[in-house]
């Protein structure tokens, strides 16, 4: 396992890439409403990213399951029971009551940004709102543990304990990750674990923490498009993600939800300021 500690100059560049991701998610969020297709959202995101001098890092990423199907979109748009990697499509039309997780990555000045936010589409059932609120709060619980001297297991433990206490399932097959010049670097950051287990966190490490939480059973299924991963029992799933820099005492959140939270009607509790 090769873990790269970032200099202050590198963290500054990563902050710029991640702030752009936050701005892109906010721009996409303005257009999320019933009747909009996920492909329309993708085009909005790609134009916004390129207009700001960056590249959408998801576009063209090789398929992880060994098939020759590079990811065609600039964002992942995962609706309702799709946990991650939903492909934007003109046939996927958002409906009143849906939830949609928008995962976005940018490459700016040689460094990557990565963040995800789950949006409500119109008026959403209370049980879905609670799922979103819990998942987002769990993200910040994990971030609170992401400090120099702790271990990767401390992050996963915080997320797992909080979500399972609320009756939700935690995805285990998919994890957060290190991030820097590459979108996915070591170490993996699971959303479950034991206190004190795993890699020691050191100042200068940059990681993406991303709880993926399910209302029902945690069993997953790969859909026929060979990208989208959904819940086996069709129960809703939520996904929130921040990229952070490990510091002593308190993590620095490099991405941001501030502009999104100011505009969306379905507002899960922020938990911590970012």
Buried (B, 14 or more C-beta within 10 A) or exposed (E): EEBBEBEEEBBEBBBBBBBBBBBBBBBBBEEBEEEBBBBBBBBBBBBBBEEBEBBBBBBEBEBEEEEEEEBBBBBBBBBBBBBBBBBBBEEBBBEEBBBBBBBBBBBBEEBBBBBBBBBBBBEBEEEBBBBBBBBBBBBBBBBBBBBBEBBBBBBBBBBBBBBBEBEBBBBBEBBBBBBBBBBBBBBBBBBBBEBEEBBEBEBBBBBBBBBBBBBBEBEBEEBEEBBBBBBEBEBBBBBBBBBBBBBEEBBBBBBBBBBBBEEBEBBBEBBBEB
